[in-house]
Every structure is written in C-alpha cells, then in structure tokens.
Amino acid sequence: MTDDTRWQLLLPSGLRNLPADLAAVVVLVFLTIAAVVLPGIRTTPLRVLFGLPFVLFVPGYAFIAALFPEQGHGPSDEETPDAG
C-alpha cells in the first residue's frame, strides 16, 4: 500500500478522469444545495457564504473550463504516418 494511486482504483472510471477543479465545483454545488435546503442551515449566514460564490463564480468558471479544456490525448494527437 505504498503506491499513492491505489486509492484511485476504488473510484468509478468516470470519476478517475474528472479534473480536480471541476470536482471542486461539484462539491461547492452540493454544499450550496445543502445550505439552501437543510432547515438548520437555511436561516444562517452560511447560506450566503455558499450562495454568493455559487451565483457569481461557479457559472463563469464552469463556462471557461468548458470552452478551454485541458490538452489531452485524443484522435488528433496521434502520430500520423508519413505520406512519403
């Protein structure tokens, strides 16, 4: 168990490929939903603390992340055989 990547094998394959920044956005979304829905937190300032970044930051960040994804290995990155 000295290998640091062993814990990733416990995750489904879809989650293994999820970038860390978008995973943080998903966590913020669930925290915001919890702050709005749960009765004990609904009336506290935590709702505003999670709600403002959700309204002001998350939509723009997710939009930019969708427009400019990381460079990955796709079909266009494969080596093409020489035509000569």
N, CA, C and O atoms as a Maestro MAE file, in Angstrom:
{
 s_m_m2io_version
 :::
 2.0.0
}

f_m_ct {
 s_m_title
 :::
 protein
 m_atom[336] {
  # First column is atom index #
  i_m_mmod_type
  r_m_x_coord
  r_m_y_coord
  r_m_z_coord
  i_m_residue_number
  s_m_chain_name
  s_m_pdb_residue_name
  s_m_pdb_atom_name
  i_m_atomic_number
  :::
  1 25 0.804 -1.194 0.000 1 A "MET " " N  " 7
  2 3 0.000 0.000 0.000 1 A "MET " " CA " 6
  3 2 0.848 1.260 0.000 1 A "MET " " C  " 6
  4 15 0.419 2.304 0.491 1 A "MET " " O  " 8
  5 25 2.015 1.166 -0.534 2 A "THR " " N  " 7
  6 3 2.859 2.348 -0.631 2 A "THR " " CA " 6
  7 2 2.578 3.142 -1.885 2 A "THR " " C  " 6
  8 15 3.036 4.277 -2.015 2 A "THR " " O  " 8
  9 25 1.841 2.571 -2.800 3 A "ASP " " N  " 7
  10 3 1.520 3.265 -4.044 3 A "ASP " " CA " 6
  11 2 0.429 4.307 -3.785 3 A "ASP " " C  " 6
  12 15 -0.631 3.982 -3.251 3 A "ASP " " O  " 8
  13 25 0.694 5.556 -4.166 4 A "ASP " " N  " 7
  14 3 -0.257 6.638 -3.915 4 A "ASP " " CA " 6
  15 2 -1.488 6.574 -4.810 4 A "ASP " " C  " 6
  16 15 -2.515 7.161 -4.468 4 A "ASP " " O  " 8
  17 25 -1.422 5.894 -5.927 5 A "THR " " N  " 7
  18 3 -2.551 5.856 -6.850 5 A "THR " " CA " 6
  19 2 -3.489 4.678 -6.595 5 A "THR " " C  " 6
  20 15 -4.461 4.504 -7.330 5 A "THR " " O  " 8
  21 25 -3.226 3.875 -5.581 6 A "ARG " " N  " 7
  22 3 -4.086 2.720 -5.310 6 A "ARG " " CA " 6
  23 2 -5.493 3.117 -4.914 6 A "ARG " " C  " 6
  24 15 -6.452 2.431 -5.268 6 A "ARG " " O  " 8
  25 25 -5.632 4.212 -4.188 7 A "TRP " " N  " 7
  26 3 -6.955 4.621 -3.736 7 A "TRP " " CA " 6
  27 2 -7.824 5.020 -4.910 7 A "TRP " " C  " 6
  28 15 -9.049 4.936 -4.822 7 A "TRP " " O  " 8
  29 25 -7.222 5.454 -6.010 8 A "GLN " " N  " 7
  30 3 -7.997 5.853 -7.184 8 A "GLN " " CA " 6
  31 2 -8.686 4.662 -7.840 8 A "GLN " " C  " 6
  32 15 -9.683 4.836 -8.539 8 A "GLN " " O  " 8
  33 25 -8.172 3.466 -7.626 9 A "LEU " " N  " 7
  34 3 -8.798 2.284 -8.204 9 A "LEU " " CA " 6
  35 2 -10.156 1.993 -7.572 9 A "LEU " " C  " 6
  36 15 -10.967 1.265 -8.145 9 A "LEU " " O  " 8
  37 25 -10.404 2.558 -6.398 10 A "LEU " " N  " 7
  38 3 -11.694 2.363 -5.741 10 A "LEU " " CA " 6
  39 2 -12.793 3.219 -6.361 10 A "LEU " " C  " 6
  40 15 -13.978 2.929 -6.193 10 A "LEU " " O  " 8
  41 25 -12.407 4.264 -7.072 11 A "LEU " " N  " 7
  42 3 -13.372 5.160 -7.699 11 A "LEU " " CA " 6
  43 2 -13.841 4.605 -9.041 11 A "LEU " " C  " 6
  44 15 -13.091 3.897 -9.712 11 A "LEU " " O  " 8
  45 25 -15.070 4.919 -9.437 12 A "PRO " " N  " 7
  46 3 -15.515 4.536 -10.784 12 A "PRO " " CA " 6
  47 2 -14.663 5.230 -11.840 12 A "PRO " " C  " 6
  48 15 -14.086 6.286 -11.581 12 A "PRO " " O  " 8
  49 25 -14.584 4.647 -13.013 13 A "SER " " N  " 7
  50 3 -13.704 5.182 -14.054 13 A "SER " " CA " 6
  51 2 -14.081 6.606 -14.473 13 A "SER " " C  " 6
  52 15 -13.204 7.387 -14.841 13 A "SER " " O  " 8
  53 25 -15.347 6.950 -14.424 14 A "GLY " " N  " 7
  54 3 -15.762 8.305 -14.768 14 A "GLY " " CA " 6
  55 2 -15.223 9.341 -13.792 14 A "GLY " " C  " 6
  56 15 -14.891 10.456 -14.192 14 A "GLY " " O  " 8
  57 25 -15.135 8.984 -12.526 15 A "LEU " " N  " 7
  58 3 -14.602 9.909 -11.526 15 A "LEU " " CA " 6
  59 2 -13.085 9.994 -11.577 15 A "LEU " " C  " 6
  60 15 -12.515 11.020 -11.206 15 A "LEU " " O  " 8
  61 25 -12.428 8.948 -12.025 16 A "ARG " " N  " 7
  62 3 -10.966 8.980 -12.120 16 A "ARG " " CA " 6
  63 2 -10.494 10.004 -13.134 16 A "ARG " " C  " 6
  64 15 -9.410 10.569 -12.981 16 A "ARG " " O  " 8
  65 25 -11.281 10.252 -14.161 17 A "ASN " " N  " 7
  66 3 -10.891 11.173 -15.218 17 A "ASN " " CA " 6
  67 2 -11.400 12.590 -14.995 17 A "ASN " " C  " 6
  68 15 -11.127 13.470 -15.812 17 A "ASN " " O  " 8
  69 25 -12.128 12.835 -13.917 18 A "LEU " " N  " 7
  70 3 -12.677 14.161 -13.629 18 A "LEU " " CA " 6
  71 2 -11.564 15.077 -13.122 18 A "LEU " " C  " 6
  72 15 -10.885 14.739 -12.152 18 A "LEU " " O  " 8
  73 25 -11.368 16.231 -13.763 19 A "PRO " " N  " 7
  74 3 -10.335 17.166 -13.293 19 A "PRO " " CA " 6
  75 2 -10.641 17.668 -11.880 19 A "PRO " " C  " 6
  76 15 -11.802 17.768 -11.483 19 A "PRO " " O  " 8
  77 25 -9.596 17.976 -11.138 20 A "ALA " " N  " 7
  78 3 -9.753 18.383 -9.738 20 A "ALA " " CA " 6
  79 2 -10.521 19.690 -9.605 20 A "ALA " " C  " 6
  80 15 -11.293 19.853 -8.660 20 A "ALA " " O  " 8
  81 25 -10.326 20.623 -10.531 21 A "ASP " " N  " 7
  82 3 -11.027 21.895 -10.411 21 A "ASP " " CA " 6
  83 2 -12.524 21.734 -10.622 21 A "ASP " " C  " 6
  84 15 -13.320 22.376 -9.937 21 A "ASP " " O  " 8
  85 25 -12.908 20.891 -11.553 22 A "LEU " " N  " 7
  86 3 -14.342 20.666 -11.762 22 A "LEU " " CA " 6
  87 2 -14.942 19.824 -10.638 22 A "LEU " " C  " 6
  88 15 -16.127 19.956 -10.333 22 A "LEU " " O  " 8
  89 25 -14.140 18.966 -10.025 23 A "ALA " " N  " 7
  90 3 -14.611 18.227 -8.854 23 A "ALA " " CA " 6
  91 2 -14.884 19.194 -7.702 23 A "ALA " " C  " 6
  92 15 -15.845 19.012 -6.955 23 A "ALA " " O  " 8
  93 25 -14.045 20.218 -7.556 24 A "ALA " " N  " 7
  94 3 -14.271 21.229 -6.525 24 A "ALA " " CA " 6
  95 2 -15.546 22.014 -6.798 24 A "ALA " " C  " 6
  96 15 -16.260 22.379 -5.864 24 A "ALA " " O  " 8
  97 25 -15.838 22.277 -8.063 25 A "VAL " " N  " 7
  98 3 -17.080 22.965 -8.426 25 A "VAL " " CA " 6
  99 2 -18.281 22.100 -8.065 25 A "VAL " " C  " 6
  100 15 -19.281 22.612 -7.562 25 A "VAL " " O  " 8
  101 25 -18.197 20.818 -8.311 26 A "VAL " " N  " 7
  102 3 -19.297 19.907 -7.971 26 A "VAL " " CA " 6
  103 2 -19.506 19.872 -6.455 26 A "VAL " " C  " 6
  104 15 -20.645 19.865 -5.988 26 A "VAL " " O  " 8
  105 25 -18.421 19.849 -5.691 27 A "VAL " " N  " 7
  106 3 -18.535 19.862 -4.230 27 A "VAL " " CA " 6
  107 2 -19.184 21.159 -3.761 27 A "VAL " " C  " 6
  108 15 -20.032 21.137 -2.869 27 A "VAL " " O  " 8
  109 25 -18.796 22.295 -4.356 28 A "LEU " " N  " 7
  110 3 -19.406 23.578 -3.990 28 A "LEU " " CA " 6
  111 2 -20.895 23.601 -4.318 28 A "LEU " " C  " 6
  112 15 -21.688 24.173 -3.570 28 A "LEU " " O  " 8
  113 25 -21.274 22.985 -5.425 29 A "VAL " " N  " 7
  114 3 -22.693 22.911 -5.786 29 A "VAL " " CA " 6
  115 2 -23.470 22.124 -4.731 29 A "VAL " " C  " 6
  116 15 -24.546 22.546 -4.309 29 A "VAL " " O  " 8
  117 25 -22.925 20.980 -4.305 30 A "PHE " " N  " 7
  118 3 -23.635 20.189 -3.297 30 A "PHE " " CA " 6
  119 2 -23.669 20.881 -1.937 30 A "PHE " " C  " 6
  120 15 -24.654 20.757 -1.208 30 A "PHE " " O  " 8
  121 25 -22.609 21.608 -1.586 31 A "LEU " " N  " 7
  122 3 -22.635 22.374 -0.336 31 A "LEU " " CA " 6
  123 2 -23.668 23.492 -0.388 31 A "LEU " " C  " 6
  124 15 -24.339 23.775 0.605 31 A "LEU " " O  " 8
  125 25 -23.790 24.118 -1.537 32 A "THR " " N  " 7
  126 3 -24.788 25.179 -1.693 32 A "THR " " CA " 6
  127 2 -26.205 24.617 -1.611 32 A "THR " " C  " 6
  128 15 -27.080 25.207 -0.977 32 A "THR " " O  " 8
  129 25 -26.418 23.487 -2.249 33 A "ILE " " N  " 7
  130 3 -27.739 22.851 -2.169 33 A "ILE " " CA " 6
  131 2 -28.073 22.500 -0.724 33 A "ILE " " C  " 6
  132 15 -29.200 22.710 -0.276 33 A "ILE " " O  " 8
  133 25 -27.097 21.967 0.004 34 A "ALA " " N  " 7
  134 3 -27.324 21.615 1.410 34 A "ALA " " CA " 6
  135 2 -27.604 22.854 2.247 34 A "ALA " " C  " 6
  136 15 -28.459 22.826 3.132 34 A "ALA " " O  " 8
  137 25 -26.886 23.948 1.971 35 A "ALA " " N  " 7
  138 3 -27.092 25.176 2.747 35 A "ALA " " CA " 6
  139 2 -28.452 25.794 2.476 35 A "ALA " " C  " 6
  140 15 -28.998 26.477 3.343 35 A "ALA " " O  " 8
  141 25 -29.003 25.576 1.313 36 A "VAL " " N  " 7
  142 3 -30.305 26.151 0.975 36 A "VAL " " CA " 6
  143 2 -31.451 25.261 1.442 36 A "VAL " " C  " 6
  144 15 -32.511 25.765 1.813 36 A "VAL " " O  " 8
  145 25 -31.255 23.959 1.430 37 A "VAL " " N  " 7
  146 3 -32.352 23.029 1.695 37 A "VAL " " CA " 6
  147 2 -32.469 22.623 3.163 37 A "VAL " " C  " 6
  148 15 -33.580 22.496 3.678 37 A "VAL " " O  " 8
  149 25 -31.344 22.418 3.840 38 A "LEU " " N  " 7
  150 3 -31.403 21.923 5.218 38 A "LEU " " CA " 6
  151 2 -31.987 22.982 6.157 38 A "LEU " " C  " 6
  152 15 -31.554 24.135 6.140 38 A "LEU " " O  " 8
  153 25 -32.964 22.593 6.972 39 A "PRO " " N  " 7
  154 3 -33.661 23.566 7.810 39 A "PRO " " CA " 6
  155 2 -32.758 24.264 8.832 39 A "PRO " " C  " 6
  156 15 -32.964 25.449 9.093 39 A "PRO " " O  " 8
  157 25 -31.789 23.598 9.407 40 A "GLY " " N  " 7
  158 3 -30.940 24.208 10.419 40 A "GLY " " CA " 6
  159 2 -29.968 25.231 9.853 40 A "GLY " " C  " 6
  160 15 -29.565 26.159 10.554 40 A "GLY " " O  " 8
  161 25 -29.597 25.074 8.620 41 A "ILE " " N  " 7
  162 3 -28.609 25.959 7.997 41 A "ILE " " CA " 6
  163 2 -29.292 27.036 7.159 41 A "ILE " " C  " 6
  164 15 -28.697 28.076 6.876 41 A "ILE " " O  " 8
  165 25 -30.503 26.795 6.775 42 A "ARG " " N  " 7
  166 3 -31.220 27.684 5.853 42 A "ARG " " CA " 6
  167 2 -31.314 29.119 6.359 42 A "ARG " " C  " 6
  168 15 -31.317 30.051 5.555 42 A "ARG " " O  " 8
  169 25 -31.388 29.314 7.651 43 A "THR " " N  " 7
  170 3 -31.570 30.658 8.198 43 A "THR " " CA " 6
  171 2 -30.269 31.278 8.702 43 A "THR " " C  " 6
  172 15 -30.301 32.356 9.294 43 A "THR " " O  " 8
  173 25 -29.135 30.630 8.486 44 A "THR " " N  " 7
  174 3 -27.848 31.142 8.968 44 A "THR " " CA " 6
  175 2 -27.100 31.855 7.845 44 A "THR " " C  " 6
  176 15 -27.475 31.735 6.679 44 A "THR " " O  " 8
  177 25 -26.054 32.591 8.183 45 A "PRO " " N  " 7
  178 3 -25.238 33.244 7.153 45 A "PRO " " CA " 6
  179 2 -24.463 32.272 6.264 45 A "PRO " " C  " 6
  180 15 -23.889 32.690 5.259 45 A "PRO " " O  " 8
  181 25 -24.434 30.997 6.609 46 A "LEU " " N  " 7
  182 3 -23.766 30.018 5.751 46 A "LEU " " CA " 6
  183 2 -24.427 29.934 4.382 46 A "LEU " " C  " 6
  184 15 -23.771 29.647 3.381 46 A "LEU " " O  " 8
  185 25 -25.709 30.182 4.351 47 A "ARG " " N  " 7
  186 3 -26.408 30.168 3.065 47 A "ARG " " CA " 6
  187 2 -25.846 31.237 2.138 47 A "ARG " " C  " 6
  188 15 -25.665 30.990 0.946 47 A "ARG " " O  " 8
  189 25 -25.575 32.401 2.665 48 A "VAL " " N  " 7
  190 3 -24.990 33.485 1.868 48 A "VAL " " CA " 6
  191 2 -23.543 33.169 1.539 48 A "VAL " " C  " 6
  192 15 -23.079 33.449 0.434 48 A "VAL " " O  " 8
  193 25 -22.824 32.586 2.495 49 A "LEU " " N  " 7
  194 3 -21.412 32.244 2.291 49 A "LEU " " CA " 6
  195 2 -21.229 31.264 1.138 49 A "LEU " " C  " 6
  196 15 -20.286 31.403 0.358 49 A "LEU " " O  " 8
  197 25 -22.108 30.280 1.017 50 A "PHE " " N  " 7
  198 3 -22.028 29.329 -0.090 50 A "PHE " " CA " 6
  199 2 -22.772 29.835 -1.328 50 A "PHE " " C  " 6
  200 15 -22.419 29.475 -2.451 50 A "PHE " " O  " 8
  201 25 -23.786 30.656 -1.133 51 A "GLY " " N  " 7
  202 3 -24.605 31.101 -2.257 51 A "GLY " " CA " 6
  203 2 -23.934 32.123 -3.147 51 A "GLY " " C  " 6
  204 15 -24.078 32.058 -4.368 51 A "GLY " " O  " 8
  205 25 -23.205 33.062 -2.575 52 A "LEU " " N  " 7
  206 3 -22.560 34.092 -3.391 52 A "LEU " " CA " 6
  207 2 -21.527 33.526 -4.365 52 A "LEU " " C  " 6
  208 15 -21.576 33.863 -5.548 52 A "LEU " " O  " 8
  209 25 -20.591 32.677 -3.917 53 A "PRO " " N  " 7
  210 3 -19.675 32.097 -4.908 53 A "PRO " " CA " 6
  211 2 -20.401 31.244 -5.948 53 A "PRO " " C  " 6
  212 15 -20.000 31.182 -7.110 53 A "PRO " " O  " 8
  213 25 -21.482 30.585 -5.503 54 A "PHE " " N  " 7
  214 3 -22.234 29.761 -6.437 54 A "PHE " " CA " 6
  215 2 -22.867 30.606 -7.532 54 A "PHE " " C  " 6
  216 15 -22.902 30.193 -8.691 54 A "PHE " " O  " 8
  217 25 -23.363 31.779 -7.179 55 A "VAL " " N  " 7
  218 3 -24.021 32.641 -8.159 55 A "VAL " " CA " 6
  219 2 -23.016 33.445 -8.974 55 A "VAL " " C  " 6
  220 15 -23.201 33.623 -10.178 55 A "VAL " " O  " 8
  221 25 -21.953 33.933 -8.334 56 A "LEU " " N  " 7
  222 3 -21.028 34.842 -9.002 56 A "LEU " " CA " 6
  223 2 -19.838 34.157 -9.671 56 A "LEU " " C  " 6
  224 15 -19.385 34.618 -10.719 56 A "LEU " " O  " 8
  225 25 -19.325 33.083 -9.105 57 A "PHE " " N  " 7
  226 3 -18.084 32.490 -9.588 57 A "PHE " " CA " 6
  227 2 -18.281 31.209 -10.404 57 A "PHE " " C  " 6
  228 15 -17.704 31.064 -11.482 57 A "PHE " " O  " 8
  229 25 -19.081 30.299 -9.899 58 A "VAL " " N  " 7
  230 3 -19.197 28.965 -10.493 58 A "VAL " " CA " 6
  231 2 -19.686 28.990 -11.941 58 A "VAL " " C  " 6
  232 15 -19.116 28.267 -12.758 58 A "VAL " " O  " 8
  233 25 -20.695 29.766 -12.313 59 A "PRO " " N  " 7
  234 3 -21.135 29.733 -13.716 59 A "PRO " " CA " 6
  235 2 -20.038 30.170 -14.687 59 A "PRO " " C  " 6
  236 15 -19.845 29.539 -15.726 59 A "PRO " " O  " 8
  237 25 -19.327 31.232 -14.361 60 A "GLY " " N  " 7
  238 3 -18.258 31.698 -15.239 60 A "GLY " " CA " 6
  239 2 -17.102 30.721 -15.301 60 A "GLY " " C  " 6
  240 15 -16.542 30.483 -16.371 60 A "GLY " " O  " 8
  241 25 -16.741 30.155 -14.161 61 A "TYR " " N  " 7
  242 3 -15.632 29.202 -14.138 61 A "TYR " " CA " 6
  243 2 -15.962 27.947 -14.936 61 A "TYR " " C  " 6
  244 15 -15.130 27.459 -15.703 61 A "TYR " " O  " 8
  245 25 -17.163 27.427 -14.761 62 A "ALA " " N  " 7
  246 3 -17.563 26.234 -15.496 62 A "ALA " " CA " 6
  247 2 -17.642 26.523 -16.999 62 A "ALA " " C  " 6
  248 15 -17.302 25.664 -17.813 62 A "ALA " " O  " 8
  249 25 -18.087 27.721 -17.369 63 A "PHE " " N  " 7
  250 3 -18.164 28.096 -18.776 63 A "PHE " " CA " 6
  251 2 -16.771 28.169 -19.396 63 A "PHE " " C  " 6
  252 15 -16.554 27.653 -20.493 63 A "PHE " " O  " 8
  253 25 -15.833 28.802 -18.707 64 A "ILE " " N  " 7
  254 3 -14.467 28.904 -19.213 64 A "ILE " " CA " 6
  255 2 -13.805 27.525 -19.256 64 A "ILE " " C  " 6
  256 15 -13.066 27.227 -20.194 64 A "ILE " " O  " 8
  257 25 -14.058 26.688 -18.261 65 A "ALA " " N  " 7
  258 3 -13.494 25.341 -18.253 65 A "ALA " " CA " 6
  259 2 -14.044 24.507 -19.409 65 A "ALA " " C  " 6
  260 15 -13.343 23.645 -19.939 65 A "ALA " " O  " 8
  261 25 -15.276 24.755 -19.796 66 A "ALA " " N  " 7
  262 3 -15.850 24.029 -20.932 66 A "ALA " " CA " 6
  263 2 -15.304 24.555 -22.257 66 A "ALA " " C  " 6
  264 15 -15.120 23.786 -23.200 66 A "ALA " " O  " 8
  265 25 -15.046 25.862 -22.335 67 A "LEU " " N  " 7
  266 3 -14.515 26.440 -23.566 67 A "LEU " " CA " 6
  267 2 -13.059 26.066 -23.806 67 A "LEU " " C  " 6
  268 15 -12.653 25.828 -24.943 67 A "LEU " " O  " 8
  269 25 -12.281 26.016 -22.741 68 A "PHE " " N  " 7
  270 3 -10.850 25.756 -22.860 68 A "PHE " " CA " 6
  271 2 -10.457 24.553 -22.013 68 A "PHE " " C  " 6
  272 15 -9.871 24.723 -20.944 68 A "PHE " " O  " 8
  273 25 -10.764 23.346 -22.467 69 A "PRO " " N  " 7
  274 3 -10.400 22.160 -21.688 69 A "PRO " " CA " 6
  275 2 -8.894 21.934 -21.736 69 A "PRO " " C  " 6
  276 15 -8.189 22.523 -22.555 69 A "PRO " " O  " 8
  277 25 -8.417 21.074 -20.848 70 A "GLU " " N  " 7
  278 3 -7.005 20.730 -20.829 70 A "GLU " " CA " 6
  279 2 -6.629 20.006 -22.105 70 A "GLU " " C  " 6
  280 15 -7.460 19.351 -22.734 70 A "GLU " " O  " 8
  281 25 -5.372 20.133 -22.476 71 A "GLN " " N  " 7
  282 3 -4.888 19.382 -23.626 71 A "GLN " " CA " 6
  283 2 -4.763 17.924 -23.219 71 A "GLN " " C  " 6
  284 15 -4.095 17.603 -22.237 71 A "GLN " " O  " 8
  285 25 -5.391 17.064 -23.956 72 A "GLY " " N  " 7
  286 3 -5.354 15.648 -23.650 72 A "GLY " " CA " 6
  287 2 -4.951 14.852 -24.868 72 A "GLY " " C  " 6
  288 15 -4.625 15.399 -25.921 72 A "GLY " " O  " 8
  289 25 -4.984 13.573 -24.698 73 A "HIS " " N  " 7
  290 3 -4.659 12.688 -25.818 73 A "HIS " " CA " 6
  291 2 -5.952 12.286 -26.499 73 A "HIS " " C  " 6
  292 15 -6.753 11.535 -25.943 73 A "HIS " " O  " 8
  293 25 -6.143 12.782 -27.679 74 A "GLY " " N  " 7
  294 3 -7.330 12.459 -28.445 74 A "GLY " " CA " 6
  295 2 -6.948 11.935 -29.808 74 A "GLY " " C  " 6
  296 15 -5.764 11.722 -30.072 74 A "GLY " " O  " 8
  297 25 -7.902 11.721 -30.673 75 A "PRO " " N  " 7
  298 3 -7.609 11.202 -32.001 75 A "PRO " " CA " 6
  299 2 -6.698 12.129 -32.805 75 A "PRO " " C  " 6
  300 15 -5.911 11.655 -33.623 75 A "PRO " " O  " 8
  301 25 -6.792 13.442 -32.586 76 A "SER " " N  " 7
  302 3 -5.964 14.358 -33.362 76 A "SER " " CA " 6
  303 2 -4.529 14.403 -32.848 76 A "SER " " C  " 6
  304 15 -3.648 14.911 -33.542 76 A "SER " " O  " 8
  305 25 -4.273 13.878 -31.635 77 A "ASP " " N  " 7
  306 3 -2.935 13.884 -31.084 77 A "ASP " " CA " 6
  307 2 -2.090 12.689 -31.516 77 A "ASP " " C  " 6
  308 15 -0.886 12.646 -31.261 77 A "ASP " " O  " 8
  309 25 -2.726 11.721 -32.172 78 A "GLU " " N  " 7
  310 3 -1.994 10.535 -32.596 78 A "GLU " " CA " 6
  311 2 -1.032 10.871 -33.719 78 A "GLU " " C  " 6
  312 15 -1.267 11.781 -34.514 78 A "GLU " " O  " 8
  313 25 0.041 10.127 -33.766 79 A "GLU " " N  " 7
  314 3 1.006 10.358 -34.838 79 A "GLU " " CA " 6
  315 2 0.422 9.887 -36.158 79 A "GLU " " C  " 6
  316 15 -0.186 8.820 -36.238 79 A "GLU " " O  " 8
  317 25 0.612 10.692 -37.185 80 A "THR " " N  " 7
  318 3 0.132 10.322 -38.497 80 A "THR " " CA " 6
  319 2 1.282 9.716 -39.281 80 A "THR " " C  " 6
  320 15 2.411 10.198 -39.188 80 A "THR " " O  " 8
  321 25 1.022 8.691 -40.037 81 A "PRO " " N  " 7
  322 3 2.100 8.082 -40.817 81 A "PRO " " CA " 6
  323 2 2.556 9.033 -41.916 81 A "PRO " " C  " 6
  324 15 1.770 9.828 -42.432 81 A "PRO " " O  " 8
  325 25 3.814 8.942 -42.261 82 A "ASP " " N  " 7
  326 3 4.365 9.779 -43.329 82 A "ASP " " CA " 6
  327 2 3.758 9.368 -44.669 82 A "ASP " " C  " 6
  328 15 3.574 8.185 -44.955 82 A "ASP " " O  " 8
  329 25 3.460 10.362 -45.465 83 A "ALA " " N  " 7
  330 3 2.830 10.113 -46.763 83 A "ALA " " CA " 6
  331 2 3.896 9.947 -47.850 83 A "ALA " " C  " 6
  332 15 3.577 10.069 -49.033 83 A "ALA " " O  " 8
  333 25 5.100 9.683 -47.498 84 A "GLY " " N  " 7
  334 3 6.157 9.642 -48.485 84 A "GLY " " CA " 6
  335 2 6.632 8.344 -48.793 84 A "GLY " " C  " 6
  336 15 7.531 8.195 -49.620 84 A "GLY " " O  " 8
  :::
 }
 m_bond[335] {
  # First column is bond index #
  i_m_from
  i_m_to
  i_m_order
  :::
  1 1 2 1
  2 2 3 1
  3 3 4 2
  4 3 5 1
  5 5 6 1
  6 6 7 1
  7 7 8 2
  8 7 9 1
  9 9 10 1
  10 10 11 1
  11 11 12 2
  12 11 13 1
  13 13 14 1
  14 14 15 1
  15 15 16 2
  16 15 17 1
  17 17 18 1
  18 18 19 1
  19 19 20 2
  20 19 21 1
  21 21 22 1
  22 22 23 1
  23 23 24 2
  24 23 25 1
  25 25 26 1
  26 26 27 1
  27 27 28 2
  28 27 29 1
  29 29 30 1
  30 30 31 1
  31 31 32 2
  32 31 33 1
  33 33 34 1
  34 34 35 1
  35 35 36 2
  36 35 37 1
  37 37 38 1
  38 38 39 1
  39 39 40 2
  40 39 41 1
  41 41 42 1
  42 42 43 1
  43 43 44 2
  44 43 45 1
  45 45 46 1
  46 46 47 1
  47 47 48 2
  48 47 49 1
  49 49 50 1
  50 50 51 1
  51 51 52 2
  52 51 53 1
  53 53 54 1
  54 54 55 1
  55 55 56 2
  56 55 57 1
  57 57 58 1
  58 58 59 1
  59 59 60 2
  60 59 61 1
  61 61 62 1
  62 62 63 1
  63 63 64 2
  64 63 65 1
  65 65 66 1
  66 66 67 1
  67 67 68 2
  68 67 69 1
  69 69 70 1
  70 70 71 1
  71 71 72 2
  72 71 73 1
  73 73 74 1
  74 74 75 1
  75 75 76 2
  76 75 77 1
  77 77 78 1
  78 78 79 1
  79 79 80 2
  80 79 81 1
  81 81 82 1
  82 82 83 1
  83 83 84 2
  84 83 85 1
  85 85 86 1
  86 86 87 1
  87 87 88 2
  88 87 89 1
  89 89 90 1
  90 90 91 1
  91 91 92 2
  92 91 93 1
  93 93 94 1
  94 94 95 1
  95 95 96 2
  96 95 97 1
  97 97 98 1
  98 98 99 1
  99 99 100 2
  100 99 101 1
  101 101 102 1
  102 102 103 1
  103 103 104 2
  104 103 105 1
  105 105 106 1
  106 106 107 1
  107 107 108 2
  108 107 109 1
  109 109 110 1
  110 110 111 1
  111 111 112 2
  112 111 113 1
  113 113 114 1
  114 114 115 1
  115 115 116 2
  116 115 117 1
  117 117 118 1
  118 118 119 1
  119 119 120 2
  120 119 121 1
  121 121 122 1
  122 122 123 1
  123 123 124 2
  124 123 125 1
  125 125 126 1
  126 126 127 1
  127 127 128 2
  128 127 129 1
  129 129 130 1
  130 130 131 1
  131 131 132 2
  132 131 133 1
  133 133 134 1
  134 134 135 1
  135 135 136 2
  136 135 137 1
  137 137 138 1
  138 138 139 1
  139 139 140 2
  140 139 141 1
  141 141 142 1
  142 142 143 1
  143 143 144 2
  144 143 145 1
  145 145 146 1
  146 146 147 1
  147 147 148 2
  148 147 149 1
  149 149 150 1
  150 150 151 1
  151 151 152 2
  152 151 153 1
  153 153 154 1
  154 154 155 1
  155 155 156 2
  156 155 157 1
  157 157 158 1
  158 158 159 1
  159 159 160 2
  160 159 161 1
  161 161 162 1
  162 162 163 1
  163 163 164 2
  164 163 165 1
  165 165 166 1
  166 166 167 1
  167 167 168 2
  168 167 169 1
  169 169 170 1
  170 170 171 1
  171 171 172 2
  172 171 173 1
  173 173 174 1
  174 174 175 1
  175 175 176 2
  176 175 177 1
  177 177 178 1
  178 178 179 1
  179 179 180 2
  180 179 181 1
  181 181 182 1
  182 182 183 1
  183 183 184 2
  184 183 185 1
  185 185 186 1
  186 186 187 1
  187 187 188 2
  188 187 189 1
  189 189 190 1
  190 190 191 1
  191 191 192 2
  192 191 193 1
  193 193 194 1
  194 194 195 1
  195 195 196 2
  196 195 197 1
  197 197 198 1
  198 198 199 1
  199 199 200 2
  200 199 201 1
  201 201 202 1
  202 202 203 1
  203 203 204 2
  204 203 205 1
  205 205 206 1
  206 206 207 1
  207 207 208 2
  208 207 209 1
  209 209 210 1
  210 210 211 1
  211 211 212 2
  212 211 213 1
  213 213 214 1
  214 214 215 1
  215 215 216 2
  216 215 217 1
  217 217 218 1
  218 218 219 1
  219 219 220 2
  220 219 221 1
  221 221 222 1
  222 222 223 1
  223 223 224 2
  224 223 225 1
  225 225 226 1
  226 226 227 1
  227 227 228 2
  228 227 229 1
  229 229 230 1
  230 230 231 1
  231 231 232 2
  232 231 233 1
  233 233 234 1
  234 234 235 1
  235 235 236 2
  236 235 237 1
  237 237 238 1
  238 238 239 1
  239 239 240 2
  240 239 241 1
  241 241 242 1
  242 242 243 1
  243 243 244 2
  244 243 245 1
  245 245 246 1
  246 246 247 1
  247 247 248 2
  248 247 249 1
  249 249 250 1
  250 250 251 1
  251 251 252 2
  252 251 253 1
  253 253 254 1
  254 254 255 1
  255 255 256 2
  256 255 257 1
  257 257 258 1
  258 258 259 1
  259 259 260 2
  260 259 261 1
  261 261 262 1
  262 262 263 1
  263 263 264 2
  264 263 265 1
  265 265 266 1
  266 266 267 1
  267 267 268 2
  268 267 269 1
  269 269 270 1
  270 270 271 1
  271 271 272 2
  272 271 273 1
  273 273 274 1
  274 274 275 1
  275 275 276 2
  276 275 277 1
  277 277 278 1
  278 278 279 1
  279 279 280 2
  280 279 281 1
  281 281 282 1
  282 282 283 1
  283 283 284 2
  284 283 285 1
  285 285 286 1
  286 286 287 1
  287 287 288 2
  288 287 289 1
  289 289 290 1
  290 290 291 1
  291 291 292 2
  292 291 293 1
  293 293 294 1
  294 294 295 1
  295 295 296 2
  296 295 297 1
  297 297 298 1
  298 298 299 1
  299 299 300 2
  300 299 301 1
  301 301 302 1
  302 302 303 1
  303 303 304 2
  304 303 305 1
  305 305 306 1
  306 306 307 1
  307 307 308 2
  308 307 309 1
  309 309 310 1
  310 310 311 1
  311 311 312 2
  312 311 313 1
  313 313 314 1
  314 314 315 1
  315 315 316 2
  316 315 317 1
  317 317 318 1
  318 318 319 1
  319 319 320 2
  320 319 321 1
  321 321 322 1
  322 322 323 1
  323 323 324 2
  324 323 325 1
  325 325 326 1
  326 326 327 1
  327 327 328 2
  328 327 329 1
  329 329 330 1
  330 330 331 1
  331 331 332 2
  332 331 333 1
  333 333 334 1
  334 334 335 1
  335 335 336 2
  :::
 }
}
